[in-house]
Structures are given as structure tokens and as C-alpha cells.
Amino acid sequence: MHLLYIIYMKYFLKKITVIISFMLITFSACTQDKEVEISKNIVTIKGEKYYIHIIKENENLKKISNAYNLSEREILIENPEILSNWRVAEAIKIKLVSGKNRTKEEIKNKDEFIYHVTKNDETLYKIAKIYEIDVSDLIETNPEAATDGIKNGEVLRIKRNKINKTLKKERKIEKYFFHTVDNEESLYMISKIYNVDINFLKMLNSGMENGVLKKGTEIKIPITHKSEKNSNFYRDKEDISCEKFVYNSEIFRVALFLPFFLDKNDTVNFYENLDFNLKQKDKKIYNKSKIVLEFYQGCLLAIDSLKKDGVSVDLFVYDTKKSQTKVREILEKNEMKEMDLIIGPLYNSTFKSVAIFAKKHKINIVSPFSSNKEILEFNPFVFQITPSYETQLNNYIYFLSNFYQEKIIFIHDTIAEEILAVEKYEKKLYEILEEKNISSDSVIVKIISYNEEKNLLKLALSNSFENIIIIPSKNQAFVSSVVTNLKQYLREYKIILFGMSQWKDFENVELKYLHSLNLHFSTKNYVDYTSKDVKKFLMKYRETFKSEPTKFSFSGYDVVFYFLKTMKTYGSNFQYCLYKYPGDFVRDGLNYKIKFNKISKYGGFENNYINIIKYDTFFNIIKLN
């Protein structure tokens, strides 16, 4: 019965089948609301204090989390086993969190307060100013802050009625206007656009405490002297005539910001090592410099190919090391303001300052390797080649959703990280099915905790459907065990395995097993060595550099070739043409396929393409999309 209860909690009464729905209703009817008693048993584990709570017959995760003033996720992280193995009379540990549940008063007054988690350099005065309250009001509910000071990460309590009283007396806002949320806008982004404190927006707009918004939601914005739209965070489409641009042998000025780490190499030996007639094994170069050199060599071959196509390039190459000081020195050079394109820096820490410069001077800038979507916020001149984790997951699950008529089985290793990954995969699957107008009633989903339910794996498999097994794990030993176990069921059942790109490098996982299970995985980059273009590149690279290209060499070629080819077609302001001719901006590279989407009207462009790779039973490796 406890397994049915877990399904009930996970889907919030979404029907899996008619039979399960009936049983869930019956089960929920038996668990009428009763108050959860706060445990008096407190223990110390590894220096942290926990309540030891015994699960009672009428209790569920939601009730317990409400009673202890914690989120369901906070409880699951400490007790991952209860996700698939909820038992009455089972003991679970619940962390004591200052400001939330350390005392009965904190729990009793949970609706009376909002909670502020302090950050570095915050003072009582600054926090009071955020919430428009007096410092004395803050000290009244947090007396220890006045005597001991405040530390980073501390939770402070703020009375809701004090905030409301202050707003009525001092703020005196009489008018509001409404902002309609666009794709992927966050409350943080909107607060920056209108110069309004994010905490104040949360108070004005109930139900938005987590800052996550849905497209089309209307946000109340106060009309004050501050709340005019901040032009630094918004760039409208400029009047660019994409159709009229004709390339007339202009010389494109391109800056390469790369961390060569010349100071880590003996200067004389470094330049001797650039003698491409030397064999690779005879070269002695600092390891991080090797990666950058391989990328740079790919860039050079792309420029060489484009020169034959009539494109003229003036290339400026700078060694950024990993130094903000060095980057600032480079940005002060007179030639920087005249650039048509900037590629790099490779490190996030140095990329941000160059991106600010690029935005100020309206220069397009490319991030080749970072998958951090934050670099795209508020900067419409940034292009990110590597898709963010969220984009990769969304595209992978979108492909997986094509198998919704089969039986879908998630397997995890009982550790919190993998449980949360399974939850995220499953949630995304249902979201995508909803977008496709496919009813969740038609989907059969099973979640297995492998270490505890290994014997249930065979029982979960179906003879009537293909069994779609999803294992979002990077643990080699665990993957090897599950794959070996699945292999023995192939004579009785049809199985398609979905895994991770890291598996291809696992030494302890039998490659023939992965092929026999039709392994599928997603990857942001993939080189098809049977391609004519790849073979041509290999020949040219070996001939020029007397070595084998790496993934960095292919990446350097793809980045430079894509952007210079695009600039030849639409000029250096090509980003404004992407709206009109999106199909022209989708191109197959050697290592990447590039398909840019603008993340919001205020932000930059993210590559939205991933590859789905399949290992078939004939030992072929196939790129499906």
C-alpha cells in the first residue's frame, strides 16, 4: 500500500491507470487530516541537530513538511529512501533550522514571519531598508543579531504585519502598472529591468516567492521615480536591412581572447613548439596551453578555408591567461572598440568583463565552452555555443517523450542526487507530454530504487510493451551492475536503454551489452568520422600541424567558420537578421550543429541543439537527429 501512497504524493492524484486511481482515492480517504505532532526526540548527527520523527498512519510528506516548517525537498534530501519506501512507524530525521523550526514558537509563528537569508556584507540597516522597516523592528524579532552581529547564511525573521504597516504609512504608492511575463523571464530579471527591489516585488505579487514565473503572468510594478524601464537591460531590434547587405571584400576584425599561459612555458621553447614540422611527442607544452593551441589551430584552418571563399579577416590574438588584470589591459587597447567579433575568453570569470565591454560597444561576442546561461542575461550581443543543462535536458526528454506509448522505467541508486535527477526527468516528461496534448493517463511509469528493489526489476518489465529504461547516473560501478542485470532479460523482453554520454568512456561496462540494449544518450557535440567534411578536415589538419585533431580543434574550426560565414552573408550586425531568417542561422558543423534561440527580448542567444546517439545491435553508432 505504501507504494501506492508514494505514487499519490508524486503525481498529486494524476491517474496512472483507472485501477490505481481508484485505490489512491480509497487510500487518501483513510488518511483524514490530523495535526502532526512535533517530535521531542532531538539528536546530534555529525555536528547537526535533528528531530527524530516516527511516521504515523495518517501522515504524509506534505503534512510533515508543513508541521516542521521545511520544504518537502529538504526532508527528502535527508531521507531519500522514503521516496520509494514510505512506511508507517519508520523513523526519519528532520533538520533543525534556525529561524524555522528550532523552537515551538518558530514553528507556531511560521505564518507570522517571512525569512531572510543573509548574504556577505549585509548589515541590519541594509536588510531593514530592503523591507522598508525600522532597524528596531528587525532587532525585536532577532535580538541576537544586535549583540552577536550577523553572519553569511544566517536566517532572520521579519514580521509580515510590520512590513504591511510600513508600506501603508511610508511607501504611499497610489498607482501600478502591469508587466506581462515573456519566455524565460524571472522575477530577478524584471526587478532589474524596472529598478525595483526583488523582495518588494515579491511582497506586491503573492505566490512568487521562488521567483519562477510562467509566460503570460501579469506582474504588478509600482509607479515610482525609479521604475522607468532601464535601457541598459533592453535592446530593441535595430533598423538593419538584412536583404540589402552585400559583402564587398570588407576586412572583418576578429579578436581571439584565449588563455595561452605563455608565462607557464619557456618562451623560446614555446615558439619552437609552434613549429608544426615537429612531431607532437617532441613538443613540451604546459597542459592547459595544449587545449588552447588545439582550439586555435582549428580557428586558423577555418580562416584559411574562408579566405579561399573570398572572406578577408584581420585576426587579433590575445593571451588572457586567467587574469582580470590582463583582460582589462587588453580592453584598453584602441583597436578593441573597432572589433566586429570577439571570441572568448574561455573562463567565466574573465568572460563577464569582456561581455560588458562588448555590450557597451555593440560588438557580438562568443562563449565557446561555457554552459552557464547567466552570461546571456541582459546582454543581446552574447552567443553561447554550448547549450545549458536545462536546454540539454529539455531536448533529451523531448526525444524520450516519443516513447510515451511504451512502458517507462526510471532506475536510481538511492542516493539523493540521483533521486532528484529522476524526479527532474519525470517532471519534465509530464510537462512535455502536456505541451504535446498527450494525456498522462496513457503513460505507464515505474520508478525503481535498484539497491533496495533489485529483485523487482524483472517484475517491472512488460511483455506487452517495449521497456524504456532510463538511468540518469554517472556512477560506473552502479551502471555496470544494472546493465549486466538487464542484459540477461533480453531474451524475454524488448528493452531500450537511455543513459548518459559519460558511459561511452566507462571501462568496466561491457560495450557489447550497451549495443545489445540499444543504448541512447544525448551529447552537445559529436564528430562523425564517416563524414566527407570531417575526412577533409582531418587530412588538412594532419598535413598542417603534423598531429591528430582533438575535440577542441574541431570546436575552434566550427566557431570561427560559423560566425565568419554568417558575417559574410549579413554583415557584423547579423544578430538582428536572425529574427527574419532563422533558417539561415542553422548550420551543421564538424563537432556542433548550431541553432540559436534568443533566451528573451533582453538577453543573448543560446545554441538549442543537442545530438541523440544510438548504439545499435550491429555495433553501429548512429546520430539519430
Helices and strands as residue ranges (DSSP letters): H 2-11, H 18-29, E 42-45, E 48-54, H 61-67, H 72-78, G 80-83, E 91-95, H 104-108, E 113-117, H 124-131, H 135-141, H 143-148, E 155-159, H 160-166, I 167-171, E 176-180, H 187-193, H 198-204, E 218-222, G 231-233, E 251-258, G 262-264, H 267-273, G 280-282, H 287-308, E 312-319, H 324-331, G 334-338, E 341-343, H 348-360, E 364-367, G 373-376, E 382-384, H 389-400, G 401-403, E 407-412, H 416-435, G 440-442, E 444-449, H 450-453, G 454-456, H 457-460, E 467-470, H 476-487, E 495-498, G 501-505, H 511-516, E 520-523, H 532-545, H 551-570, G 574-577, G 582-585, E 587-588, E 593-594, E 596-598, E 605-607, E 611-615, E 621-623
